[in-house]
Amino acid sequence: MRQMLFPRGTIGGVQPDLCRTPDDTSCAFTQNRPRYPERHRLDSLRLLNEAQRLAFAFALLVIVFGCQEQQNQEGEHHSTVRSDAVASMRSWPHDDRRTQEFVGSQQCRECHEEIFRRYQSHPMSRSVRTVTELSDSRVARNAEFQQGPCQYEVDWRPDAMIHTEIGETFDGAPLYQQDFEVEFAVGSGQRGYSFLSYQSGGLFQSALTWYAEQETWDLSPGYRPESHPRFERRVSDGCVACHFGRMSPVDSAPHRFHEDVVEEAAIGCERCHGPGGTHVRFQSGESDLVDSIVNPSDLPPAHRESVCYQCHLHGVDRILREGRSEYDFRPGDLLSDIWTVFVSEESVDASGTSAVSQVEQITGSQCFQQSQGAFGCISCHDPHGIPREDERVAYYRNRCLTCHGEERTPCGLPAEQRTTQNPMDSCIDCHMPKLSANDVPHTSQTDHRILKQPQQPAFDANSKSGQSLSVFQRDQFPVSAESGRRATGLLFANQASATNSPRTAAESAELLAEFLASPSEDVPVLKAQSFNLYLLRNPQSQRLAELANEREPMNEAVLETLSLICQHTGQISKGIEYTQELLRLNPWNSPVWERLAVLQQNLGNEDAALESAIRSTEINPRRISAHRLAESLAKKLNRESIAERHRRFVDALSNGPTRAGDSGP
């Protein structure tokens, strides 16, 4: 058994035109939000200088809250419905589909055995499995590898899989060892598997991923050896809604799940056909019912494509409409009934600019644009199965010949020349070549632009460029001017949160102010605006965050904002209350434990502060700032052995490679 200096721990009308700089980084598939460069512009806004924007945002919010306080004094506690446009956002098309019960794919199997059996060959049918169900023989059962200063191990036991991080050696012993038991394998196995664990109501990603192309274990996508989230990366509702079949989310508590987390692990029949409860009863002879099942091929083009786009269109950011959740889409909806999707206008040009999804590529193709809605995802892809490797060329060639047969628009190259270049005469190998970034999440493996000239540059799925953003296909997926302003304001708020940019926060605050003209039930706007004003050092930020907290007491992002506000404004006791509530919901958060330690220290409770600082280092043994705080507190309390232990960590981590992000809260 290893000797360790640290004990083992086991953790169970707006038209946005946004310019981005080339230094944006790709996020892994479970990252809660995209990363954004700080500088950007919005052509539909007057370009005020930063001082003017800050002054404008402050004055605007003073007016807004003056009106709100007056309304509150008059006793007008009504939900905000400012116009018919926003009221219409709250009403659903075909509301009965929201209440229809799911029955699970096994129920579908009773009548659709052949389709069910064929679907088992499709990657979607294997999108998630428990680790104990993972039987892929190619996955190495046990592994050890070194990345940066740490060693990583995989121990696959009969009833569990353990991922381990071991710190560098210090004075002849490993600095620490930390084990992470994973429960879910995410992915079909074609590109690999990432691994998740359920902890305290949330799902968290492991730092280790199995890569099928190289048949090796390594750090997860986006995890740099010198600095990465380790086992603290929270999995968001947006990720879960697409990768899992059906979950049991907690109402009004983003990214939280009941203890029976999964209702159906992998993507099943009802994802594309809708809830099956009414359909089963109808087929059983209840004549007063109408068959509710949806066949996507019978839907109008935009509704048909929305079934695929709900998961396969990622965009640069997806903003939920007011009153929606990531789990609300039902086949028959338009994509824009649930989300406003922002995409890069430069993602499908012939120069090879990167795109993150097949949808952005295919909608830029001539096949799609010239078909008048006839061409779509299922023109080429059978949603119930995939061809075997020995059938692949003929299968897709036949799909192409549906439109490009001899009597219509055949290939321009003579057959002899085609077979010289491509002996199997494969249409897709010529016109839809493979891309290089096969292990990068959320990037297309195949160039879906369907280029006519094969010599045109193929996509470089890893390239970065400045981007001008727009709402995705606004003519097909309509978004009102008011909804567009709200979505753009929230888009900018996400940017401001990711970059801590007051300038971006001011732009967001300007757009969102109109949505706070009366007591608001729109928690995402309240949350976003409260953080905007926190960055602008506007005292109204706390009132907004408190309103959001009243409406969603289990919203961790709101509690995070209140914790930060109280720390910044010196409200120590109240800050401790909010921070402790946040940690009650998510105790697996090393920066927040460190923040609690600082607040407790400021209140003079150094014993509690030391316990919180130590807890931060237990969760993240590489958090050097928490070790420094623990060392300092232990010295004041004359706990020399504790102080010495954390001093060793400080010395070891200080002498290692620079670890951006490990040194502060």
C-alpha positions as CSV (number, residue, x, y, z in Angstrom):
1,M,0.0,0.0,0.0
2,R,1.3,3.5,-0.9
3,Q,2.3,5.9,1.8
4,M,0.7,9.2,1.2
5,L,1.1,12.6,2.7
6,F,-2.5,13.3,2.1
7,P,-5.4,10.8,3.1
8,R,-7.2,8.9,0.4
9,G,-10.5,10.5,-0.5
10,T,-13.4,8.7,-2.3
11,I,-16.1,10.7,-3.9
12,G,-19.0,8.7,-4.8
13,G,-36.3,41.6,-34.2
14,V,-32.7,41.6,-33.2
15,Q,-30.0,40.5,-35.6
16,P,-26.9,39.8,-33.6
17,D,-23.6,40.1,-35.4
18,L,-21.1,39.1,-32.8
19,C,-17.4,39.0,-33.6
20,R,-15.2,36.5,-31.7
21,T,-11.5,36.4,-31.5
22,P,-9.5,33.3,-32.7
23,D,-8.4,32.3,-29.2
24,D,-11.7,30.7,-28.1
25,T,-11.3,27.1,-26.9
26,S,-13.4,24.1,-27.5
27,C,-15.5,22.8,-24.6
28,A,-15.8,19.2,-23.7
29,F,-19.3,17.6,-24.1
30,T,-20.2,18.2,-20.4
31,Q,-18.9,21.7,-20.0
32,N,-21.7,23.8,-18.5
33,R,-21.2,26.7,-20.7
34,P,-19.1,27.7,-23.7
35,R,-15.9,29.8,-23.3
36,Y,-15.9,33.2,-24.9
37,P,-13.2,35.7,-25.7
38,E,-13.9,39.0,-24.0
39,R,-14.1,41.4,-27.0
40,H,-17.2,41.4,-29.2
41,R,-19.7,43.8,-30.8
42,L,-23.4,43.9,-31.5
43,D,-24.3,45.9,-34.6
44,S,-27.9,46.3,-33.7
45,L,-26.8,48.3,-30.6
46,R,-25.3,51.8,-30.6
47,L,-21.6,51.3,-29.9
48,L,-21.3,53.4,-26.7
49,N,-17.9,53.6,-25.0
50,E,-17.5,51.6,-21.9
51,A,-18.1,54.5,-19.5
52,Q,-21.3,55.4,-21.3
53,R,-22.5,51.9,-21.2
54,L,-21.9,51.5,-17.5
55,A,-23.6,54.8,-16.7
56,F,-26.5,53.8,-19.0
57,A,-27.0,50.4,-17.4
58,F,-26.9,51.8,-13.9
59,A,-29.4,54.6,-14.7
60,L,-31.7,52.2,-16.5
61,L,-31.7,49.7,-13.6
62,V,-32.4,52.5,-11.1
63,I,-35.5,53.5,-13.1
64,V,-36.6,49.8,-13.5
65,F,-36.3,49.2,-9.7
66,G,-38.0,52.5,-8.9
67,C,-41.0,51.3,-10.9
68,Q,-40.8,47.9,-9.3
69,E,-40.7,49.2,-5.8
70,Q,-43.7,51.4,-6.5
71,Q,-45.7,48.4,-7.8
72,N,-44.7,46.3,-4.8
73,Q,-45.9,49.1,-2.5
74,E,-49.3,49.1,-4.3
75,G,-49.5,45.3,-3.7
76,E,-49.3,44.3,-7.3
77,H,-47.7,40.9,-7.0
78,H,-48.4,39.6,-10.5
79,S,-46.3,37.5,-12.8
80,T,-44.7,39.5,-15.6
81,V,-46.6,39.3,-18.9
82,R,-45.4,42.5,-20.7
83,S,-46.9,41.8,-24.1
84,D,-48.7,39.4,-26.3
85,A,-45.3,38.2,-27.6
86,V,-44.0,37.1,-24.2
87,A,-47.4,35.7,-23.3
88,S,-47.4,33.5,-26.4
89,M,-44.0,32.1,-25.3
90,R,-45.7,30.6,-22.3
91,S,-48.3,28.7,-24.3
92,W,-47.4,25.4,-25.8
93,P,-48.3,24.0,-29.2
94,H,-50.3,20.8,-28.6
95,D,-50.2,21.1,-24.8
96,D,-51.5,17.6,-24.3
97,R,-48.1,16.2,-25.4
98,R,-46.5,17.7,-22.3
99,T,-48.7,15.5,-20.1
100,Q,-48.7,12.3,-22.0
101,E,-46.8,9.5,-20.2
102,F,-43.7,7.8,-21.4
103,V,-43.7,4.0,-21.5
104,G,-40.1,3.1,-22.4
105,S,-38.7,1.4,-25.4
106,Q,-39.4,-2.1,-24.1
107,Q,-43.1,-1.4,-24.3
108,C,-42.6,-0.4,-28.0
109,R,-40.8,-3.7,-28.6
110,E,-43.9,-5.7,-27.9
111,C,-45.4,-4.6,-31.3
112,H,-42.3,-3.4,-33.2
113,E,-39.8,-6.2,-32.6
114,E,-38.1,-6.1,-36.0
115,I,-37.5,-2.3,-35.8
116,F,-36.5,-2.6,-32.1
117,R,-34.0,-5.3,-33.0
118,R,-32.5,-3.3,-35.9
119,Y,-32.3,-0.2,-33.7
120,Q,-29.9,-2.0,-31.4
121,S,-27.2,-1.6,-34.1
122,H,-27.6,2.2,-34.0
123,P,-25.2,4.3,-31.8
124,M,-28.1,6.1,-30.3
125,S,-29.3,2.9,-28.7
126,R,-26.0,2.7,-26.8
127,S,-25.6,6.4,-25.9
128,V,-25.4,5.6,-22.2
129,R,-24.9,2.5,-20.1
130,T,-24.0,1.7,-16.6
131,V,-20.4,0.7,-16.1
132,T,-21.5,-2.8,-15.1
133,E,-23.4,-3.1,-18.4
134,L,-20.4,-2.0,-20.5
135,S,-19.1,-5.1,-22.2
136,D,-17.0,-3.6,-25.0
137,S,-14.0,-5.9,-25.1
138,R,-11.8,-3.3,-26.7
139,V,-11.8,-1.1,-23.6
140,A,-8.7,-1.8,-21.5
141,R,-9.8,-3.1,-18.1
142,N,-6.9,-1.7,-16.2
143,A,-4.5,1.1,-17.2
144,E,-1.8,3.4,-15.9
145,F,-0.5,6.5,-17.6
146,Q,1.3,9.7,-16.8
147,Q,0.1,13.2,-17.9
148,G,1.8,16.3,-16.6
149,P,2.7,16.0,-12.9
150,C,0.1,13.3,-12.2
151,Q,-0.3,9.6,-12.7
152,Y,-3.7,8.2,-13.5
153,E,-5.0,4.7,-13.0
154,V,-8.1,2.8,-14.1
155,D,-9.3,-0.2,-12.0
156,W,-12.2,-2.0,-13.6
157,R,-13.7,-4.4,-11.0
158,P,-16.6,-6.8,-11.4
159,D,-19.1,-4.4,-9.7
160,A,-17.4,-1.0,-10.1
161,M,-14.9,1.1,-12.1
162,I,-12.5,3.4,-10.2
163,H,-10.6,6.3,-11.7
164,T,-7.6,7.5,-9.7
165,E,-5.3,10.5,-9.8
166,I,-2.0,10.3,-7.9
167,G,0.0,13.4,-7.3
168,E,3.7,13.7,-7.9
169,T,6.2,12.2,-5.5
170,F,7.3,14.4,-2.6
171,D,10.0,13.2,-0.2
172,G,9.7,9.7,-1.6
173,A,6.0,9.3,-1.3
174,P,3.1,10.2,-3.6
175,L,1.7,13.6,-2.6
176,Y,-1.8,12.3,-2.6
177,Q,-4.1,9.7,-4.1
178,Q,-7.8,10.3,-4.9
179,D,-10.3,7.7,-6.2
180,F,-13.4,8.5,-8.2
181,E,-16.0,5.7,-8.6
182,V,-17.8,6.1,-11.9
183,E,-21.3,4.8,-12.7
184,F,-22.2,5.7,-16.2
185,A,-20.4,5.3,-19.5
186,V,-21.5,8.0,-22.0
187,G,-21.0,7.3,-25.7
188,S,-21.7,4.5,-28.2
189,G,-18.1,3.4,-28.2
190,Q,-17.4,4.3,-31.8
191,R,-15.4,7.3,-30.7
192,G,-15.0,6.4,-27.1
193,Y,-16.5,6.7,-23.7
194,S,-16.6,9.4,-21.1
195,F,-17.6,8.5,-17.5
196,L,-19.9,10.1,-15.0
197,S,-20.8,9.7,-11.3
198,Y,-23.8,10.8,-9.4
199,Q,-23.0,12.8,-6.3
200,S,-25.3,14.7,-4.0
201,G,-28.0,15.3,-6.6
202,G,-25.7,16.1,-9.5
203,L,-23.7,14.3,-12.2
204,F,-20.0,14.9,-12.4
205,Q,-17.5,13.9,-15.2
206,S,-14.3,12.0,-14.7
207,A,-11.0,13.3,-15.9
208,L,-10.4,10.1,-17.7
209,T,-11.8,9.0,-21.1
210,W,-11.5,5.9,-23.3
211,Y,-10.5,6.8,-26.9
212,A,-11.6,4.2,-29.4
213,E,-9.6,5.4,-32.3
214,Q,-6.3,5.0,-30.4
215,E,-7.6,2.3,-28.1
216,T,-6.2,4.1,-25.1
217,W,-7.1,5.8,-21.9
218,D,-6.2,9.5,-21.6
219,L,-7.4,12.8,-20.1
220,S,-10.9,13.8,-21.2
221,P,-11.4,16.2,-24.1
222,G,-10.4,19.7,-23.1
223,Y,-8.5,18.6,-20.1
224,R,-4.9,20.0,-20.2
225,P,-2.3,18.1,-18.2
226,E,-1.2,21.2,-16.4
227,S,-4.7,22.4,-15.4
228,H,-8.1,20.7,-15.6
229,P,-11.3,20.4,-13.6
230,R,-10.3,16.9,-12.3
231,F,-13.5,15.3,-10.9
232,E,-15.4,18.5,-10.3
233,R,-16.9,19.2,-13.7
234,R,-20.7,19.4,-13.4
235,V,-22.7,17.9,-16.1
236,S,-25.4,20.3,-17.3
237,D,-29.1,19.7,-18.2
238,G,-28.3,20.4,-21.8
239,C,-25.7,17.6,-22.0
240,V,-27.9,15.2,-20.1
241,A,-31.0,15.8,-22.1
242,C,-29.3,14.7,-25.3
243,H,-27.0,12.0,-24.2
244,F,-29.4,10.2,-21.9
245,G,-32.8,8.7,-22.8
246,R,-34.9,10.0,-20.0
247,M,-33.9,11.4,-16.6
248,S,-35.6,12.3,-13.4
249,P,-34.7,16.0,-13.0
250,V,-35.7,18.1,-9.9
251,D,-38.2,20.8,-10.9
252,S,-36.8,24.4,-10.6
253,A,-33.4,23.1,-9.7
254,P,-31.1,23.2,-12.8
255,H,-28.7,20.3,-13.2
256,R,-30.1,18.4,-10.3
257,F,-31.7,14.9,-10.3
258,H,-33.7,12.7,-8.0
259,E,-31.8,9.7,-6.5
260,D,-33.3,7.4,-9.1
261,V,-31.4,9.5,-11.7
262,V,-32.2,7.5,-14.9
263,E,-35.6,6.4,-16.1
264,E,-34.2,5.1,-19.5
265,A,-30.5,5.2,-19.9
266,A,-30.0,5.3,-23.7
267,I,-31.9,7.2,-26.3
268,G,-35.1,5.3,-27.0
269,C,-38.0,5.3,-29.4
270,E,-39.9,8.1,-27.7
271,R,-37.1,10.6,-28.3
272,C,-38.2,10.8,-32.0
273,H,-41.8,9.5,-31.9
274,G,-43.0,11.2,-28.7
275,P,-44.5,9.8,-25.5
276,G,-46.1,6.4,-26.1
277,G,-48.7,6.2,-23.3
278,T,-51.7,7.4,-25.4
279,H,-50.6,5.5,-28.4
280,V,-50.5,2.2,-26.4
281,R,-54.0,2.8,-25.0
282,F,-55.3,3.8,-28.5
283,Q,-53.9,0.6,-30.0
284,S,-55.4,-1.4,-27.1
285,G,-58.9,-0.3,-28.2
286,E,-59.7,2.8,-26.2
287,S,-61.8,4.4,-28.9
288,D,-62.2,7.8,-27.3
289,L,-58.5,8.5,-27.8
290,V,-56.6,10.0,-30.7
291,D,-53.3,8.2,-31.6
292,S,-50.6,10.6,-30.4
293,I,-47.5,8.9,-31.9
294,V,-45.4,11.0,-34.3
295,N,-43.8,9.8,-37.5
296,P,-41.2,12.4,-38.2
297,S,-41.3,11.7,-41.9
298,D,-44.9,12.9,-42.0
299,L,-44.1,16.3,-40.4
300,P,-43.5,19.5,-42.4
301,P,-39.8,20.0,-43.2
302,A,-38.8,22.3,-40.4
303,H,-40.7,20.3,-37.8
304,R,-39.2,17.1,-39.2
305,E,-35.6,18.4,-39.0
306,S,-36.2,19.7,-35.5
307,V,-36.4,16.1,-34.3
308,C,-32.8,15.7,-35.2
309,Y,-31.7,19.3,-34.5
310,Q,-32.8,19.0,-30.9
311,C,-29.5,17.2,-30.2
312,H,-27.4,17.5,-33.3
313,L,-27.4,21.3,-33.6
314,H,-25.2,22.7,-30.9
315,G,-24.4,26.1,-32.3
316,V,-22.2,28.5,-30.4
317,D,-24.8,28.8,-27.7
318,R,-28.4,27.6,-27.2
319,I,-30.7,29.9,-25.2
320,L,-33.8,28.4,-23.7
321,R,-37.0,30.3,-24.4
322,E,-38.9,31.8,-21.4
323,G,-40.5,29.1,-19.4
324,R,-38.8,26.2,-21.1
325,S,-36.4,23.5,-19.9
326,E,-33.9,21.3,-21.7
327,Y,-36.3,18.4,-21.3
328,D,-39.4,20.0,-23.0
329,F,-38.9,19.2,-26.6
330,R,-41.4,16.8,-28.1
331,P,-41.5,15.5,-31.7
332,G,-43.8,17.9,-33.6
333,D,-42.3,21.0,-32.0
334,L,-40.2,23.5,-33.9
335,L,-36.7,23.9,-32.6
336,S,-37.5,27.5,-31.9
337,D,-40.4,26.5,-29.6
338,I,-37.7,25.6,-27.1
339,W,-34.4,27.3,-28.0
340,T,-32.9,30.2,-29.8
341,V,-29.8,28.8,-31.3
342,F,-26.9,31.1,-32.3
343,V,-24.5,29.9,-34.9
344,S,-21.5,31.2,-36.7
345,E,-22.2,32.6,-40.1
346,E,-18.8,31.6,-41.3
347,S,-19.1,27.9,-40.4
348,V,-19.9,26.4,-43.8
349,D,-18.0,28.4,-46.3
350,A,-15.6,26.7,-48.8
351,S,-12.5,28.0,-47.1
352,G,-12.6,25.2,-44.5
353,T,-13.7,27.2,-41.5
354,S,-14.6,25.0,-38.6
355,A,-18.1,24.0,-37.8
356,V,-19.1,22.1,-34.6
357,S,-22.0,20.1,-36.0
358,Q,-23.3,18.3,-39.0
359,V,-26.4,20.5,-39.1
360,E,-24.5,23.7,-39.7
361,Q,-22.6,21.9,-42.5
362,I,-25.5,20.2,-44.2
363,T,-27.8,23.2,-44.2
364,G,-25.1,25.1,-46.2
365,S,-24.9,22.4,-48.8
366,Q,-26.4,22.7,-52.3
367,C,-28.3,19.4,-51.7
368,F,-30.2,21.0,-48.8
369,Q,-30.6,24.4,-50.2
370,Q,-31.9,23.4,-53.6
371,S,-34.3,20.7,-52.4
372,Q,-37.1,23.0,-51.2
373,G,-37.4,21.1,-47.9
374,A,-37.4,17.6,-49.5
375,F,-33.8,16.9,-48.4
376,G,-33.0,16.3,-44.7
377,C,-31.2,14.2,-42.2
378,I,-33.2,11.0,-42.9
379,S,-32.7,11.4,-46.6
380,C,-29.3,9.7,-45.9
381,H,-29.5,8.4,-42.4
382,D,-31.8,5.6,-41.3
383,P,-32.7,6.5,-37.7
384,H,-33.4,2.8,-36.9
385,G,-30.0,1.4,-37.8
386,I,-26.7,1.8,-39.6
387,P,-25.3,-0.3,-42.4
388,R,-22.6,-2.8,-41.8
389,E,-19.1,-1.8,-43.0
390,D,-19.4,-4.1,-46.0
391,E,-22.7,-2.5,-46.9
392,R,-21.7,1.1,-46.3
393,V,-20.6,2.1,-49.8
394,A,-23.6,0.6,-51.6
395,Y,-26.1,1.9,-49.0
396,Y,-25.0,5.5,-49.2
397,R,-24.5,5.4,-53.0
398,N,-28.1,4.3,-53.4
399,R,-29.2,7.2,-51.2
400,C,-27.3,9.6,-53.4
401,L,-28.7,8.0,-56.6
402,T,-32.2,8.7,-55.4
403,C,-31.6,12.3,-56.5
404,H,-28.5,11.8,-58.8
405,G,-29.5,8.9,-60.9
406,E,-28.7,8.6,-64.6
407,E,-31.9,10.4,-65.7
408,R,-31.5,13.4,-63.3
409,T,-28.2,14.9,-62.3
410,P,-25.6,12.2,-62.5
411,C,-22.0,12.5,-61.4
412,G,-20.0,14.7,-63.8
413,L,-17.0,12.4,-63.9
414,P,-17.0,9.4,-66.3
415,A,-17.3,6.0,-64.5
416,E,-13.8,5.0,-65.6
417,Q,-12.2,8.1,-64.1
418,R,-14.2,7.7,-60.9
419,T,-13.2,4.1,-60.3
420,T,-9.6,4.9,-61.1
421,Q,-9.6,7.5,-58.3
422,N,-12.0,5.5,-56.1
423,P,-12.1,1.7,-56.9
424,M,-15.4,1.2,-55.0
425,D,-17.0,4.2,-56.7
426,S,-18.1,5.5,-53.3
427,C,-20.0,8.8,-53.5
428,I,-19.4,9.8,-49.9
429,D,-15.7,8.9,-49.8
430,C,-15.3,11.5,-52.6
431,H,-17.9,14.1,-51.7
432,M,-18.1,13.7,-47.9
433,P,-14.6,12.8,-46.8
434,K,-13.7,11.9,-43.2
435,L,-12.4,14.6,-40.9
436,S,-9.4,14.5,-38.8
437,A,-10.8,15.3,-35.3
438,N,-12.6,12.0,-34.7
439,D,-12.1,12.0,-31.0
440,V,-13.3,15.6,-30.4
441,P,-16.8,15.8,-29.0
442,H,-19.5,17.8,-30.9
443,T,-17.6,17.9,-34.1
444,S,-18.6,16.2,-37.3
445,Q,-16.7,13.1,-38.3
446,T,-17.7,13.5,-41.9
447,D,-17.7,16.7,-44.0
448,H,-21.4,17.3,-44.5
449,R,-21.0,20.1,-46.9
450,I,-21.3,17.5,-49.7
451,L,-18.8,19.4,-51.9
452,K,-19.2,19.0,-55.6
453,Q,-15.5,19.4,-56.2
454,P,-13.5,17.0,-54.1
455,Q,-10.4,19.1,-54.4
456,Q,-12.0,21.9,-52.4
457,P,-10.5,22.2,-48.9
458,A,-11.9,19.8,-46.4
459,F,-13.0,20.9,-43.0
460,D,-10.4,21.3,-40.3
461,A,-12.5,20.5,-37.3
462,N,-9.9,21.9,-35.0
463,S,-9.5,25.3,-36.6
464,K,-10.6,28.5,-34.9
465,S,-11.5,31.8,-36.4
466,G,-13.3,35.1,-35.6
467,Q,-17.0,34.4,-35.8
468,S,-20.1,36.5,-36.7
469,L,-23.1,35.1,-35.0
470,S,-26.7,34.9,-36.1
471,V,-29.9,33.1,-35.1
472,F,-30.0,29.8,-36.9
473,Q,-32.4,29.8,-39.9
474,R,-34.7,32.4,-38.5
475,D,-37.0,32.1,-41.5
476,Q,-37.7,28.4,-40.7
477,F,-37.4,28.7,-36.9
478,P,-39.0,32.1,-36.2
479,V,-38.0,34.2,-33.2
480,S,-39.9,37.4,-32.4
481,A,-38.0,40.6,-32.0
482,E,-38.7,40.6,-28.3
483,S,-37.6,37.0,-27.8
484,G,-34.5,37.7,-29.9
485,R,-33.6,40.6,-27.6
486,R,-34.0,38.4,-24.5
487,A,-32.0,35.6,-26.1
488,T,-29.2,38.0,-27.2
489,G,-29.1,39.5,-23.7
490,L,-28.7,36.1,-22.2
491,L,-26.1,35.2,-24.7
492,F,-24.1,38.2,-23.7
493,A,-24.7,37.4,-20.0
494,N,-23.1,33.9,-20.6
495,Q,-20.1,35.7,-22.2
496,A,-19.8,38.1,-19.3
497,S,-20.0,35.3,-16.8
498,A,-17.3,33.3,-18.7
499,T,-14.9,36.3,-19.0
500,N,-15.9,38.5,-16.0
501,S,-16.1,41.4,-18.5
502,P,-17.9,44.5,-17.3
503,R,-18.2,45.7,-20.8
504,T,-20.1,42.6,-21.9
505,A,-22.2,42.7,-18.8
506,A,-23.2,46.3,-19.6
507,E,-24.4,45.3,-23.1
508,S,-26.3,42.4,-21.6
509,A,-27.9,44.6,-18.9
510,E,-29.0,47.0,-21.6
511,L,-30.8,44.3,-23.5
512,L,-32.4,42.6,-20.5
513,A,-33.6,45.7,-18.6
514,E,-36.9,45.7,-20.4
515,F,-37.7,42.2,-19.1
516,L,-37.6,43.5,-15.5
517,A,-40.2,46.2,-15.8
518,S,-42.5,44.4,-13.4
519,P,-41.9,41.7,-10.7
520,S,-40.4,39.0,-12.9
521,E,-40.9,35.2,-12.9
522,D,-38.2,34.8,-15.6
523,V,-35.5,33.3,-13.3
524,P,-32.9,33.0,-16.1
525,V,-33.2,36.8,-16.7
526,L,-33.1,37.6,-13.0
527,K,-30.1,35.4,-12.6
528,A,-28.3,36.8,-15.6
529,Q,-29.0,40.4,-14.7
530,S,-28.0,40.0,-11.1
531,F,-24.6,38.7,-12.2
532,N,-24.3,41.5,-14.8
533,L,-24.9,44.1,-12.1
534,Y,-22.5,42.3,-9.8
535,L,-19.8,42.7,-12.4
536,L,-20.9,46.4,-12.8
537,R,-20.7,46.8,-9.0
538,N,-24.4,47.9,-9.0
539,P,-26.0,47.5,-5.6
540,Q,-29.3,46.4,-7.2
541,S,-27.6,43.1,-8.1
542,Q,-28.4,41.6,-4.7
543,R,-32.1,42.5,-4.9
544,L,-32.4,40.7,-8.3
545,A,-30.5,37.7,-7.0
546,E,-32.8,37.5,-3.9
547,L,-35.9,37.6,-6.2
548,A,-34.5,34.8,-8.2
549,N,-33.7,32.9,-5.0
550,E,-37.3,33.3,-3.8
551,R,-38.5,31.8,-7.0
552,E,-36.0,29.0,-7.3
553,P,-34.4,28.3,-3.9
554,M,-32.4,25.3,-5.3
555,N,-30.8,27.2,-8.1
556,E,-27.1,26.9,-7.4
557,A,-26.1,29.6,-9.9
558,V,-28.3,32.1,-8.0
559,L,-26.8,31.1,-4.6
560,E,-23.4,31.4,-6.1
561,T,-24.1,35.0,-7.2
562,L,-25.5,35.8,-3.7
563,S,-22.4,34.3,-2.1
564,L,-20.1,36.4,-4.3
565,I,-22.1,39.6,-3.7
566,C,-22.1,39.2,0.1
567,Q,-18.4,38.5,0.0
568,H,-17.7,41.6,-2.1
569,T,-20.0,43.9,0.0
570,G,-18.8,42.6,3.4
571,Q,-22.1,41.0,4.4
572,I,-20.2,38.2,6.1
573,S,-22.9,36.4,8.1
574,K,-25.4,36.5,5.2
575,G,-22.6,35.4,2.8
576,I,-21.9,32.4,5.1
577,E,-25.6,31.4,5.0
578,Y,-25.8,31.5,1.2
579,T,-22.5,29.7,0.8
580,Q,-23.5,27.0,3.2
581,E,-26.8,26.5,1.4
582,L,-24.9,26.2,-1.9
583,L,-22.6,23.6,-0.4
584,R,-25.5,21.7,1.1
585,L,-26.8,21.3,-2.5
586,N,-23.4,20.7,-4.0
587,P,-20.7,19.8,-1.5
588,W,-18.3,18.8,-4.4
589,N,-17.1,22.3,-5.1
590,S,-13.6,23.2,-3.9
591,P,-13.7,27.0,-4.8
592,V,-16.9,27.5,-2.8
593,W,-15.4,25.6,0.3
594,E,-12.4,28.0,0.1
595,R,-14.7,31.0,-0.2
596,L,-16.6,29.8,2.9
597,A,-13.3,29.5,4.7
598,V,-12.5,33.1,3.9
599,L,-15.9,34.3,5.1
600,Q,-15.6,32.3,8.3
601,Q,-12.1,33.7,8.8
602,N,-13.4,37.3,8.3
603,L,-16.1,36.6,11.0
604,G,-13.3,35.4,13.4
605,N,-14.3,31.8,13.4
606,E,-10.9,30.4,12.5
607,D,-11.7,26.8,13.6
608,A,-14.6,26.6,11.2
609,A,-12.5,28.3,8.5
610,L,-9.7,25.7,8.9
611,E,-12.2,22.9,8.5
612,S,-13.6,24.5,5.3
613,A,-10.2,25.1,3.9
614,I,-9.2,21.5,4.5
615,R,-12.4,20.3,2.9
616,S,-11.5,22.4,-0.2
617,T,-8.1,20.6,-0.4
618,E,-9.7,17.2,0.1
619,I,-11.9,17.8,-3.0
620,N,-9.0,19.3,-5.0
621,P,-5.6,18.4,-3.6
622,R,-4.0,20.6,-6.2
623,R,-5.8,23.8,-5.0
624,I,-2.7,25.6,-3.8
625,S,-4.5,28.7,-2.6
626,A,-6.6,26.6,-0.2
627,H,-3.5,24.8,1.0
628,R,-2.0,28.3,1.7
629,L,-5.1,29.3,3.6
630,A,-5.2,26.1,5.6
631,E,-1.5,26.4,6.5
632,S,-2.0,30.0,7.7
633,L,-5.0,29.2,9.8
634,A,-3.4,26.1,11.3
635,K,-0.4,28.2,12.3
636,K,-2.7,30.7,14.1
637,L,-4.4,27.9,15.9
638,N,-1.1,26.2,16.8
639,R,-1.9,23.1,14.9
640,E,1.6,22.5,13.7
641,S,1.2,19.1,12.1
642,I,-1.7,20.3,10.0
643,A,0.2,23.4,9.0
644,E,3.3,21.3,8.1
645,R,1.2,19.0,5.9
646,H,-0.2,21.9,3.9
647,R,3.1,23.6,3.7
648,R,4.5,20.5,2.0
649,F,1.7,20.7,-0.5
650,V,2.4,24.4,-1.1
651,D,6.1,23.7,-1.7
652,A,5.4,20.7,-4.0
653,L,2.8,22.5,-6.1
654,S,4.7,25.8,-6.2
655,N,7.7,24.0,-7.7
656,G,5.7,22.2,-10.3
657,P,4.4,23.4,-13.7
658,T,2.2,26.5,-13.7
659,R,-1.4,25.5,-13.2
660,A,-3.7,28.3,-14.3
661,G,-6.9,28.1,-12.3
662,D,-5.5,26.1,-9.4
663,S,-4.3,29.1,-7.4
664,G,-7.5,30.9,-6.6
665,P,-11.2,30.6,-5.7
